Amino acid sequence: MNAGLNDESNLSVTCQIDSAGVLVYSDRQDLALVQSLATREVTFKNWRTFDEKSYRFSFFTTRLTNDENIFNDTLRAEARVSNLMDDFEAGFGKWTSTTGWGLLQGRAHTGKFNMDDSPQGVYDNNVNSAVVYNFSFDLSRLNAVHLVFWSSYNFQSNDLGYVEASADGGNTWAQLGEGFTGRRLTWRQDLRSLTQFCGPGFSEVRIRFRLVTDASGTAPGWSVDDIEIHPTEVPTAVAEQPSQGLPTEYALLGNYPNPFNPETTIEYQLPRPGRVQVAIYNLAGQLIRTLFDAQQPAGRFKLNWEGKDDFGNSVASGEYLYQLHAGDFSMTKKMILVR
């Protein structure tokens, strides 16, 4: 809005986005005329990010000739980008089910609410019950994606829960990984790869959870909470080494070989379970690749990095930083990629 007393001509409006002081986006749009007390809508070019961090947005005008108050020329806002699809604390509005799925209160993984196939108590015999996420994902420019969620379940024998994806608006669905069956009464994090739905043509990918039962009896069913989606392949961290016992302290043990080409292995250890992130940065502090970002038990682990960024592009030769975050612990080390 031109809040001044004079018309303004040939001015520009700029949007800039930065994270931790690093500029990640900038776009300028020119306006021929904004009359006094008039409002003009400005559309900037699209910006997308898959980095779970905080960003600062700045909007400012330049080339003003009759500026009466420079202090209102810049607007700023902050937002945190999250990989969280839903934690169900704001209700069930992101999902559609005509066959029983809904909110369950008092037994959630976090907060007060989770999604459940039979919040009224137990599921019925001979049901084919699905709940569909209302929003689609454009995975056409990604090389790898994985879905992360927490779940617990109590199924009768032969009853199954499936995670499925569709690339044609829900006309056909493909199963992601193995189905869930039997009993697991404690919350545990599960992962499913969506990489088969990445690349050209996969611009409207849908997600659903589905329960299929027979006539052998009923049970409490399947609870799901804290669903996330990440633009990386399903993490392949090597499991603990029980023969050596559990570690007594956090450590980022190093990478080998170093220097390396085409890939290197990163080792680290955790004395207790918790949320873990292992990421690659360039020397300017810009995120290159998130190798792992999920809950993990205590133990010793290995991750491979093949010298590519989050979009599957090979990065240039040079020095890179790799960083481990686990609880209050953080450590960074340097490695060298030689093409």
N, C-alpha and C positions, 0 to 999 in steps of 0.2 A: 504494500500500500504506500502511495505517495502521500505522506501526512503533512507535507509542506504547503506553502501558499503559492508556489509556482509550479508550472508544468516542467517535467524533466524529459529530455530527448537524448537518444543515442547513449543509453546507459547499459550496464551489464550487471547480471546477478550471478554469483559464483556459489557453488556448493563444494565444500571440502570435508573429507572424512579422515580422521586419524585415530590411531590406537597406540597408546603409550608413547606419543610423540612422533610416531612414524606415519607419514601421509600415505594413505592407501587408495584415495580416490579424489579426483577433482574434475569439475565440469563447469563451464561458463556458458550462459545463455544471454544473448543481446536483445534489448528491447528498444524499439524505435521511439516510442512515446509512452509516458505514463502521466496523465493529467493530474492536476492538483486534486487531492482527496480521492483519487480513483484507485481501484485495485486491479492488478493483473495476475493471472495464474501463470506460473513458470513450471515447465516440466523438464527435469534433468534426465540425462541418459541413465539407463539401467545400471544398477550396481548389485552384485551378489557376492556373498561371502559364506564360507563354511567354517570359519574359525570361531570357536566358542570363546569370546572375549568381549570386553567393553570397547565401544567406539564413541567418539565425539563428533557430532555433526555441526558444521559452521556454515551459515548462509550470510553473505555480505554483498553489498552493492559497491560499485566503483564507477568512475567517470561522472560523478555528480557535479553539476555546475552551480547549483543554488542550494547547497547543503546548509541547513539551518541548525542541525543538531547531529553531530557525528556519532553520538553515543547510542543512537537507535538504528545504526546502519548494519549492525551485525546481530544475528540471532544464533544462539547455541543450544544444543540439546545433547543428551547422552542416552545411549541405549546399550543393552547387553544382548548380544546374539547368542542364542542357546540352541543346542541340538535336541532339546526336549520337545517331543511331539505332544505329550499330555501326561500330567500327574493326577488328573481328575479332581483336583481341589476346586476347580471353577465349574464343576458340573460335567454333564455328559453330552454337551452340545456339539462336540467335534465328531461324534459317532452316530451311526444309524443302525438300528437293529429292530426287526419286526418279530423276533422270535425269542425274547426273554432276557437278552443281555441288558445290564444296567449298572448303577452304582451300588456299591456295598460299603457301609460305614462301620468303622471300628476294628477292622482287621487289615488295614493297608500296610504296604511296605514303608511308605513315608506319609506324613500327614494323616488325614482322617478318612479319605475315600480311595477306593480302587475300583476297577472294572471287574465284573463277575458275570459268568454265563447264567447264573441262577441266583440272583440276590434274594429271592424269596425263600430259599432254603436248599432244595435239591432240584436237579434237572429231571426231565421226564424220560421215559423210554421212547425209543425210535424217533429221535429228533435230529434234524440237520440245521443247526442254529449258528448263524454268522452275525458278526458285527463289523461294519465297514467304516474306515476312516473317511470323513467327508471330503478331504482335500487330496488332490493328486500331487505327485512329485515329478519334476522335470529332471530326469537323469540322463538326458541326451548328450550332455557334454562332460559326463563323468566316466571314469574307467572302473571305479569300484565304490560300493556303498554297502554298509551293513546296518541292520536293525538290532537294537539292544532293548531288552525289557526285563522286568522282574516278574516272576510268577511262582505260584504254588498251586497244587492241584490234588484232587482226590477223586479218581475215576473208578467205576466198576470195570471188571475185566472186559476187554474188547471195545471199550469206549475210548475215544481218541480226541485230542485237541490238535488243530493244525494252524500254522501261520501260512498265509497265502498272499500272492501278489497277482495283479492283472495289468496288462498293458493295453487293453482294448475297451476301457470303460466298464469293466466288470462283466463282460460277456463270457470270458473264459478266465480261469484262475489256475495258477501253478503253485504247487506246494513248495515251501521253503524249508529245506532240511527235513529231519525226522519229525514224526508226530509225537505228541506227549501222551503217555498212558501210565496206569498204575497210580501210585501215591507218592507225593512229595509235599509234606505238610509245612515245611519251612520255606521262606522266601529265598529264591536264588536267581541270579542274573543269567539270562539266556541270550544267545546271539544267533542271528540268521543273516546269511549273505543275500544281497540284492544285486550282486554284480552281473548276473545273467540278464538283468533288466537295464543295464547301462549302455550308453552309446547312441548313435543316431537312430531315430524312430521311437525312442522311449521317453516321450515328453509328457505322458499322462499316466504314470504308474500309480496304482491304487494298492492299499494294504487292507487285509482283513484277518480276523481271528475266527475260527470255526470249530464248533463242537459237533461230533457225530456219535450217536449212541445206538445201541441195539435194545432188545427186549429183556435183557438179563437182570435188570434192576437199576435203581437210581443211586445217586451219590451227590455230595456237595458240589463237585465240578471244579472249575478252573477260575483262578483269580489272577489278574494282570495289573501291573502298576508301573509307573515311571518309564514310559516308552520313549526312546531316543532314536535318532537316525544320524549316521556319521558317514562322511564321504571318504571312507577307506575300506579296504578289504577286511574281512573278519580277522581280528588279531590272531596271530599264530605264536604267541609267547609259549615257550617250552615250559612244561610243568616243573614243580619243585623236585628236588633230589632228596628224598626222605633219608637215604642212607647217611647223608652228611648232617642230618638234623636241621632244624629250622634256624635261620640266621638270628643273631642277637642284635643287629643294628642295620639301619638303612645304608645302602652303598650303591653307587654307580661304578661298576667294576672296570669299565673300559670297553673299547671296541677292537676287533681284530678281523682281518689284517688292518693295519694303519701305517702308511697310506693304502688305499684300496681301489680296485677296479675289477669287476663292475659292482660288487656288493660287499658289505661288511656286517658283522654280527655284534650287537650291543648286549652286554650282560649287566644285570642289576639284581639286588636282593632286597627283600622286605621282611622285617621281623614280625609284622602283624598285618592282617587284612585291611583293605581300605581302597579308596579311589586312587588310581594311578594314571599318570599321563607321561608318556615318553614322546618327545617332539624334536624335530630337526629345525634349526634356524641358520640363516646366513649371518655373516659377521656384522651386518647392519641391524640384526635383531628381528628381521622379518621371518615369519613362520613359513617354512618350506613344506614340511610333511608332519602330520600327526601319526605316529606309528601305533600308539595304543592310548586309549582313553576310556577306561571302564573300571569296575571293581575287580580286585584281584586278591587271592588268598596270600598268606605268608609263604615265602619260599624264594628260590633262585630261578631267574628267568632269562630267556634269550629272545631277541628280536632281530630280524634281518632288515637292512635297508639297501635297496638296489639302486640308489642314486636318482630317484624320481620324486617329483613333488606330488601334492594331493590330487592333481589332475592327470597324473600318469606321464608327465613330460620329463624327459631326462634333464638334469641340471648340469651346469657347467663345471669344469674342473675348478678346484679351489678348496679353501678351508671352510668347514661348517661346524656348527655347534650342536651338540645333542644334550638334551636336558631331561632329567628325571624329577617329577613332582609326585610326592606321596605323603599325604598328611601335611605336617608342617616341615617336612624335609624337602630340600631342593638342592640339586647338584648339576653342574654343567661341565662338559669336557669338549675338547676340540678333536676333529678328525680331518683327514685330507683325502679328497677324491681326485684321482689322476685319470683322465681320459686317454 
